[in-house]
Amino acid sequence: MTDLRVGVVGHGFMGRAHAHAWRSVGHFFDLPLSPRLSVLCGRSPAVGAAAVRLGFPAWETDWRRLVERDDVDLVDICTPGDTHAPIAIVALRAGKHVLCEKPLANSVAEAEAMVRAARDAPGLAMAGFNFRRLPSVEFARELVAKRAGEIRHVRAAYLNGSLVDPEAPMAWRLRVEEAGSGALGDLGAHAIDLAQHLAGDLIAGVSGITRTFVPERPLADGGGRGSVTVDDAAAFVARFSRGALGVFEATRYADGRAEGLRVELDGSLGSVIFDLGSPNEVSFLDATDPPAERGFRRIRVAHPAWWYSHAIGYEHTFTHQARDLVEAIGSGVRPTPSFEDGLRVQRVLDAVATSSGDWRDVLTSGVDGC
Ligand SMILES: NC(=O)c1ccc[n+]([C@@H]2O[C@H](COP(=O)([O-])OP(=O)(O)OC[C@H]3O[C@@H](n4cnc5c(N)ncnc54)[C@H](O)[C@@H]3O)[C@@H](O)[C@H]2O)c1
């Protein structure tokens, strides 16, 4: 079988998760190509130790050198957002396949350039919205399409408590030049993509507000404090193109929520809820049931490939993502989520940021005015 030689850029959280998926996907699934870890890229000599640990036979400290190599067929981008567009565009022009972590880019202009590069390239491009790979999400999407009727409400939130401690140190995620935005792009991107994916509809307009609660944090090297230049939390209402009302929230200040990603959809015939806390389940209310019997039922969802319907978790989303991309490359069919899907999310992120900048309060008069 032909090898698919994978070059991964970045060896932090996502670099490890993706490497794990590339290493194991061919062991479990029958694939048209054989994925093989080929080259790892970081920014310092520490990448050598990471390569050995993760199972890469070679490494580089400049992503351009990784992209130029003949022993890389697919470039997997697991770096901060400011690097996504340059790496993806150069890799696509070099004839490589590309997998790029979310959010696709740091701006609409960058995401548009990535879409153009993907359209013109011989290689295939996929955006890394990994939660779409949960069988429960796919099942929820089918339920919405077949059983929910006209969608009236979409409620989506991605809550975590990662920054509740005001002394948590500065990181690239808190600098706008590198991250593009804060909770909005990091967490909100997942909620927006899932909401649009599950609703089968796109957000046409938004009104949003963002806040930075802790404007300065200690620098990681102990040398003073640095400015936080992204949002800590974002909230917005949205209008979907077919008329549904959306309510969205993304925050790093919701203590104790772990990775609280949840999407609810209410339609004329039924309601569907996906909650990452129960990744193997979907809740469904059938509005055609007799009123006295109406209520949510929890449906256990399994992927047929995992024998005897065993439960799956977060890391499997990356394995399924790798499987789907290899199958797309094998068949020559463009994979989803595409870079266009990434751009569709990027447009919403930009619109929320613009709306927040233009925010105008309609003041309440308070009790003193009565
Ligand atoms: N899908 C998910 O569930 C999920 C979860 C976390 C992060 N992400 C996304 O993954 C991406 C990376 O996030 P992370 O949590 O892995 O970050 P991280 O800080 O853990 O790791 C980033 C890595 O990128 C490397 N890097 C940075 N700039 C580089 C450059 N110019 N050249 C080569 N290497 C470079 C760093 O050395 C580090 O190894 C981001 O886009 C983030 O939004 C997705």
The ligand as an SDF file (V2000), in Angstrom:
LIG
                    3D

 44 48  0  0  0  0  0  0  0  0999 V2000
   -9.3560   21.1010   17.8970 N   0  0  0  0  0  0  0  0  0  0  0  0
   -9.1600   21.2980   19.1770 C   0  0  0  0  0  0  0  0  0  0  0  0
   -9.8450   20.7300   20.0230 O   0  0  0  0  0  0  0  0  0  0  0  0
   -8.0570   22.2260   19.5930 C   0  0  0  0  0  0  0  0  0  0  0  0
   -7.6070   22.2540   20.9310 C   0  0  0  0  0  0  0  0  0  0  0  0
   -6.5490   23.1160   21.2550 C   0  0  0  0  0  0  0  0  0  0  0  0
   -5.9660   23.9210   20.2840 C   0  0  0  0  0  0  0  0  0  0  0  0
   -6.4450   23.8690   18.9980 N   0  0  0  0  0  0  0  0  0  0  0  0
   -5.8230   24.7080   17.9440 C   0  0  0  0  0  0  0  0  0  0  0  0
   -4.5520   24.1110   17.6080 O   0  0  0  0  0  0  0  0  0  0  0  0
   -3.5930   25.1150   17.3170 C   0  0  0  0  0  0  0  0  0  0  0  0
   -2.3870   24.9370   18.2450 C   0  0  0  0  0  0  0  0  0  0  0  0
   -2.8380   24.9760   19.5910 O   0  0  0  0  0  0  0  0  0  0  0  0
   -2.0880   24.1580   20.7600 P   0  0  0  0  0  0  0  0  0  0  0  0
   -3.0290   24.0850   21.9250 O   0  0  0  0  0  0  0  0  0  0  0  0
   -1.5310   22.8910   20.2340 O   0  0  0  0  0  0  0  0  0  0  0  0
   -0.9000   25.1780   21.0930 O   0  0  0  0  0  0  0  0  0  0  0  0
    0.4270   24.8570   21.8910 P   0  0  0  0  0  0  0  0  0  0  0  0
    0.9000   26.1520   22.4420 O   0  0  0  0  0  0  0  0  0  0  0  0
    0.2350   23.7150   22.8380 O   0  0  0  0  0  0  0  0  0  0  0  0
    1.4540   24.3630   20.7630 O   0  0  0  0  0  0  0  0  0  0  0  0
    1.8300   25.2000   19.7060 C   0  0  0  0  0  0  0  0  0  0  0  0
    3.0350   24.5990   19.0120 C   0  0  0  0  0  0  0  0  0  0  0  0
    3.3190   25.3690   17.8460 O   0  0  0  0  0  0  0  0  0  0  0  0
    4.7250   25.5810   17.7800 C   0  0  0  0  0  0  0  0  0  0  0  0
    4.9620   26.7640   16.9480 N   0  0  0  0  0  0  0  0  0  0  0  0
    4.5380   28.0350   17.1470 C   0  0  0  0  0  0  0  0  0  0  0  0
    4.9390   28.8250   16.1390 N   0  0  0  0  0  0  0  0  0  0  0  0
    5.6370   28.0380   15.2910 C   0  0  0  0  0  0  0  0  0  0  0  0
    6.3150   28.2700   14.0710 C   0  0  0  0  0  0  0  0  0  0  0  0
    6.3590   29.4960   13.5080 N   0  0  0  0  0  0  0  0  0  0  0  0
    6.9270   27.2270   13.4640 N   0  0  0  0  0  0  0  0  0  0  0  0
    6.8760   25.9820   14.0120 C   0  0  0  0  0  0  0  0  0  0  0  0
    6.2540   25.7050   15.1630 N   0  0  0  0  0  0  0  0  0  0  0  0
    5.6410   26.7210   15.8000 C   0  0  0  0  0  0  0  0  0  0  0  0
    5.1450   25.7250   19.2260 C   0  0  0  0  0  0  0  0  0  0  0  0
    6.5330   25.5160   19.3660 O   0  0  0  0  0  0  0  0  0  0  0  0
    4.3070   24.5900   19.8500 C   0  0  0  0  0  0  0  0  0  0  0  0
    4.9660   23.3570   19.6670 O   0  0  0  0  0  0  0  0  0  0  0  0
   -4.3100   26.4510   17.4640 C   0  0  0  0  0  0  0  0  0  0  0  0
   -4.7990   26.8490   16.2090 O   0  0  0  0  0  0  0  0  0  0  0  0
   -5.4810   26.1260   18.3850 C   0  0  0  0  0  0  0  0  0  0  0  0
   -6.6040   26.9710   18.2040 O   0  0  0  0  0  0  0  0  0  0  0  0
   -7.4510   23.0470   18.6410 C   0  0  0  0  0  0  0  0  0  0  0  0
  1  2  1  0
  2  3  2  0
  2  4  1  0
  4  5  1  0
  4 44  2  0
  5  6  2  0
  6  7  1  0
  7  8  2  0
  8  9  1  0
  8 44  1  0
  9 10  1  0
  9 42  1  0
 10 11  1  0
 11 12  1  0
 11 40  1  0
 12 13  1  0
 13 14  1  0
 14 15  2  0
 14 16  1  0
 14 17  1  0
 17 18  1  0
 18 19  2  0
 18 20  1  0
 18 21  1  0
 21 22  1  0
 22 23  1  0
 23 24  1  0
 23 38  1  0
 24 25  1  0
 25 26  1  0
 25 36  1  0
 26 27  1  0
 26 35  1  0
 27 28  2  0
 28 29  1  0
 29 30  1  0
 29 35  2  0
 30 31  1  0
 30 32  2  0
 32 33  1  0
 33 34  2  0
 34 35  1  0
 36 37  1  0
 36 38  1  0
 38 39  1  0
 40 41  1  0
 40 42  1  0
 42 43  1  0
M  CHG  2   8   1  16  -1
M  END
$$$$
